[in-house]
């Protein structure tokens, strides 16, 4: 039996998540386009209104904002958990921050076209306290 550190599928999902974090930190949609499936869903109801975007709309927002890296923001990303529902389906719970928002992202991943891809990003955020 292989553990998380030796399971190649687990390692492949971790690699996708690290690219996801890099893409967010750099606001680099060329990286994000490699980790998101083109038909992925982006959704939150944090402000009591459902916000759901397709990837084109989401990527245009990312392209239009200054990157956390360019603002000198410290990275606060980490993987909280990864669970597999089967050989081609996984769920990752991750944490990251952009500006004054601290995010918890639930990322559903599917293994299609020979690689793991994020098919849904459902998230919640809190405003970080001013220090």
N, C-alpha and C positions, 0 to 999 in steps of 0.2 A: 504494500500500500504506500502510495506516495503522499507526502505532506505538502502544504502550500508552497514551501520553498523549492520543491523538486518537481512539482506538477507543471508541465509545459503550458497547459491551458491557463492555469492560475498566473503564471509568469507573463503570458501574453496579455491577459487582462490588465495586470499591473502596468505593463508597458504602455498600453492604451491610456490608462489613467494618468501616467506621468506626462504623456504628450498632451493630454487634455489640460492638465495644470499649466504646462508651458505655454500652450496656445492662449489660455486665459490671461496669464501673467503678461504676455507680450502683446495681447490683443491681435494675435496673428491668425487670421482665418485660413491661411494656407495650411497651418498645422491642424486647426479645428476641422477643416474639411476632410482630413485624413482619418479622424477619429469618429466623426458623426456619419451615420448613414444619411444619404441625401434626403430620405423621407422621414427623418427623425422629427420628434415633437419636443418642443420646449414649452414648459408650463409651470405656472405658479398661481396660487390664490392668496399669497401673503397679504395683500392689501384688500382682502375680502371681495375681490373681483377676479374672475378667472382671466389670466393672461396666457394665451397660447399662440405660439408662433411657429411657422415653418422655418426651415434652415435658411432660406434666402433672406427672410425678414430678420432673423436672429443675427446672421452674419453681417448684415448692413449696419446693425446697431454696434456690433463689436468693431467693425471697420471705422465707425464714426467717433469712437471714444479714445481718449489718450490711454495708453496702456499703463497698468499698474507699475510695470518696470520703468517706464519713462518718467513716472512721478516718484521713483525711488521707494516705492512701497515694499515693505518686507513681505516675503511669501509666508502664508499661513496655511498652506494646503497640506492635507494628509488624508490617507485612506483610513476610514474607520472600519469598514468591513467589505468583504466580497463573499457572495453566496452563489452557488450554481444550482439552477433548477433542473438542469439536464446538460447534455454535452454541447448544446448550442445556445444556451440561455443563461445569463448571469445578471446579478443585481449588485451594484456597488454603492455604498454609502460613503460620501466623501465630504470634506470640509475645506473651504477656501474663503478668501476675503478679497474684495475689490472695493477700494475707497472706504467709505464708512459702513459698508455692508459685510456682515459675516454670514456666509452661506452654508447650508447643509443641502447637498445635492443627492438625489436618488437617481442613479444612472442605470437604466436597463440596457443590457448589451446582448447582441445576437451575433452568432458566428455565421456569416454569410460571405460568399465570394472569397473564401479562403482566409478570412481574417475576422477578428472581433471588431464590432462597431457599436457605437452608442445609438440606440434606436429611440430612446426617450430620456429627457432630462426634466425631472420634476423636482422643484426645489422650494425651500423656505429660506428667508433671510431675516436677520435682526440687525438693527442699527447699533453699531459698536458705541459704547459710551465714550464720551470725549475725555481724553486724559490730560 
